[in-house]
């Protein structure tokens, strides 16, 4: 069910939510968090769909703040839409479309709609603020999710996040690495237990996940890591493969197909492993499973990435 509230106020939205709750159409009981999504006008639906899917694992209230940055000439107005039932998964969705001066104060738009005594997560699926923790929405959120791959300069966005990192920040470029890190860790858990002497990570030139994976490996293994990049025209986006060099031979994990990777280890048959590209729903659901700071990500983005840059430059 979708309920439109054109040219409205936050107070009227609150009253409508209470009315819907009293009518039995939706309840706030059982919601475990409030997810605030900041998008550009007209680009809300993909993020809403991902949130609805993730809500089946994490029941929540979803507030979408949709506006166009720099739009100060339009008359101030707030249009809202409340979605419940089949249009909202296991959540209740409040879409706020703000125009003109109304869009300049995001915090006041959402404060009155937050669930009481529930954690707040802010997500920027498209353009993110330079310092998420200092932004209007970031200041009220325990976790702040950005997506470097969606920025104009993906690798630069990761470096900027490292410079401004505050515990609670995270990025989908890191979340997309979970399956890669699991497979590499499992490969190193098998004999022979020899030290790694060199590492090579290959991927698209504009893949922030490639940089983060290389930085993580260098930080954990304490060996030089070579990064081999290629333009999109000559290869797929994202990570292409990893080589771990040991005295007895090289472990290779290479994405041979879109959802399949090939694992080669000395003295063992080659294995095809499921390594799908993670969609927004998978990434969002994983990040919502933990609301405490991701210490490892902070270490990688603050220390690992600069160290990797220094080793490459040197």
N, C-alpha and C positions, 0 to 999 in steps of 0.2 A: 504494500500500500504506500502510495506517495501522496503527501499533503503539501501543497504549495502555499507559501505565505509571502506574497509579493509586497514590496515596500513596507517592511515590518521592522520590529525592534527585538532586541534580545529578551526583553521582558515578555513580549507577546509569544515568543518562541517557547520560553519557559512555561507559560500558562498552557500553551497547546500541548506540550509534553506531559504536563500533569493531567490534562484532560484525557489524552490518549491512554495514560496509565490507568486512570480511573475507569475508563471504558473497557479495560482489559486487553487492549490491543498490543501493549508492550509494557514491560516492567524493567526497572533499573536493577532490581534485585538479581544477584548472580553475575553482574558485570564486574570484571576483575580489573579493568583499567579504562582510561580514556585515551584514545588515539586521535591526535590532531594532525591533519594532513594539509599542507600548504601547497596549493597548485595555482597555475595560471587559469584564467577564465577559459572555459571550453575544453580543458584538459583534465577533468576530474574523473571521468568514468573508469579509466584503466586502474587508477589507484583505488577507487571505491570497490571495484570488482575484486582486487587483490585483498583488500581489507575484509570484504564479506566472506571470502574463502577462508582467510586466516581466523576469522571470528568463530568458526566451527570448532577450533581448538582453543581459542581465547575469547570467550564472550566479552564484548566491550561496547562502549559508546564511541562512535566515530564522528568526529567533527571535521568537516572539510572547509577550510578557509580559502576561497577562490577569488583571486583579484589579479589585476594587471599592474605590475610595478610601474610607477611613474604616472599613473592615471590620476592627475589632480584636477583636470579640467571638467570631468564629468560631474553632474550633480550628485551630491552624496545620497546614497541609497543602499539599502540592504534587502536583498531578496533571499528567502530561505525555502528549503524543502526538507521535510521530515520523511524518512523512509523507515518502515517497519515491516515485519512479516517476511514474506518471500523476497521482497526487494532489499532486504538488509541482512540476509544470512542469519547468524545467531547474534547479531548486534542491532543497535538502533543507529541510524545514520542521519546526521544533521548537516545539510549542505548550506553553507553561507556564501552567497555571491555578493561581494562588496564592491562599491563603485565610489570614485571620487574621494572626498575627505573621510568617508566612512571606512575606507580600506586602509587608512594610515595607522590605525591603532588596533592591531590584531589581538593584542592581549585582552583589551576590553570586550572584544567580540566573543571570546571563548570563555572568559573567566566565569561568567554566570551560568555556563552550560556544562561545566566540569562535574563529573561524579564526585560526591563528597567522600573524603578519606580513601581515595583510590589513586594509584600512581598514574602519572601522565607521561605519554610518549609522543614526541613530535617527529614527524616524517616529512622530508622534502623530496618527493619523487623526481622532481625536475630541478630547476635552478635553486641552489642552496645559498644561504647567507655566507659571507666570508668567514664569520666566526659564529657558528650555530649557537653556542652556549650564551652568547651576548645578545642574541636576537630576541624580539618580543616573545615569540613562542618558545624559544629555547630556554629562556629564564624560568619558565614555569614547568619545565619537563625534567623528569629524572633521566630519561634516555632520549637521545637525539640521533636520528637516522638520516644520513645523506646518501647520495649515490653519485660517486665521482664519475662513473661512466656516462652519466647524463649531462655532465658539464661541458662547456666549450673546450676546455683544456683538462682532460681527465687526469693526466699525470700531475699537472700543476695543482689540481684540486686536492690530490692526496698530500702533496708537500705542504700546501696551505693548511690542511687539516692537522697535519703533524705540528706545525708551528703554533697553532691556536688550540691544540688538543686540551680538553678538560675531561676528567673521568665522567663517563656517561655518553660520550660521543662514540659513534660507530658509523660504518659505511658499508653499503651492499657490496662494494668491491672486495671487502674482506669476507663477507658472508658467502660469496660465491666460491670461496676457496675451501670451504669445509670438506667437500668430498675429495678434493686433491690432497689436502693435508692428511686426511684419514688414510688414503691409499698409500701415500709415501711413508707414513709412520708404520703402517702394517708391513710394507716391504722391508723396512729397516729392522723390524722385529724378528726377521728370519735369519738363520745362519747363512754364511759366516759373519760373525759380529766384528767386522773390520771397520776401522775409522774411514770416514769419507775424506778424500783428499781434494776433490774439486767438484763443482756443481755448475750445470748449465741450465738455464731456464729460457725457453723460447715462447714468443707470443706476438700478438699484434702490437704495432708501435704505440697505439693509443689505448692500450689495455692497462688500467691501473691495477687490476688483479695480478697481472704478470709481475709488476714491480713489487707488490706486497708479498707475493709468494717468494720471490727472490730474496727480499729483505728478511722474511721469516726464516728461510733456510740458512742464510748467512749468520743470522743472530743465534740460531739454535745449534748449528753445526760448527760454527767458528772457522769456516773455510771460505776462500774467495768464491764468489758466484759470478759467472758470466751471464749477461742478459743478451739474447739474440732476438732482435725484433724485425718484423717485416710489415710492409704496408698492407692494408686490407685487400688491395687488388691482387696480391700474390698469396694470400692465405686467409683463413677464417679469422673472425674476431676472437678476442679473449686469449686464453693460454693454449699453446700448441703442444708443449711437452716439457719434460724435465729429465736431465741425465745426472745421475749420482755416481761418481767415479770412486771405485775402491781398488785395492791391489789385485784382487781376484777377478775384476771385471767391472763392467758398467751396468748399473740398473737404469733402464729406460722406461718411462711412462709417457706415452705419446697418444694424443687424441687422434685416432684414425678416422672416426666418423663423428657426426654431430653428438651422438649420445653414447659413444663407445670409445674406450681407450685401450691401448695395447700395452701390457706390462711384460718387459723382457728382463730376465735375470740370468746371470751366468749359471750354467749347469741345470737349468730348469726349463720346462716347456713354456712357450709364449702363451699368455692368458689374455683373453678379451674381457674387459671389465666394464660394467655399467657406470658411465660418468656423464650424466646428462647436464645440459646447461640449465642452471636454476632460474626459474621464473620469479616474478615479483612475489607471488603468493608464498612460495617456499622460503624465500629470503625473509619476508616479513614475519612469517610464522616462527622461524628460527630465532629472530631477534627478540620476539615477544616472549620467548620461553624464559629469558633471564632479564631481569630488570636491574641487576647490579652492574657496575662498570665492568667492561671487558678489559681486564688488566693486560692480557697478552696483546690485544690489538693496540692498546695504548703504547706498549713497549715497542711494538713493530713500527708504528707510524711515527712515534717521537724519536726513536733511536735507530731502528733498523733501516728505515728509508734513507736518512741522511748518511749513515755509514755505507750503505750500498752506493749512493751517489759518489761519495768520496773514493771508494775503491774503484769504481768505473772510471772516474776522472783521472785517478792516479795511474 
